[in-house]
C-alpha cells in the first residue's frame, strides 16, 4: 500500500505492506536510521518520533496510520543550517548519553515533555520520561539535560 506523509519537512511516499510499522518504514524505506528499534513492544522509547507534534513510539504505530501526518525524526530536529535543537545541545553539554542508543528517542520525548510541561520539576521530568529506558547512564545526566534544555527552549 502507498502511504504518504511529510517527514522532516519533506513530502515522502512509501510503498509498504499494510502491517508495516512506522519505525520500519522510516528506517528501511527512508533510511532515517536515527530512529532506533529497541524492543518492538513500546517499552523502551528508542523509536520515539513526533507525529503531528506529539511524541509517539513508532514501533506501536502502523505506517498506514501516519497517512497525511507530519512526522519529525531526530534527523529533522536540528535547524536546516545544522544548528542543534536546544535539547540536543543540552544532552551534549550535560553528557546525557553514554552508548547513545536511547538518545534519539530520549531527546524526542524530552522535547515533547518540555512543550507540554514547560515548567516540569525534576520529579515530574523523571516521571514523564518513564516510558524511555536507558541502560547506561543512571538517568542523572539525562534529567539534568532535560532541565537545561527546558530552560533553553523557554528562552528560544
Protein Blocks (a to p, Z undefined) as FASTA:
>chain_A
ZZdddeehiacdddddfklcfklmmmmmnopakbccfklnopnommgcceehiacdfklc
cfklmgoiacddfklmpcfkopacfklmmmmmnopafkommmmmmmmmmmmmmmmmmmbc
fklmmmmmmmpccfklnommmmmmmmmmmmmmmmZZ
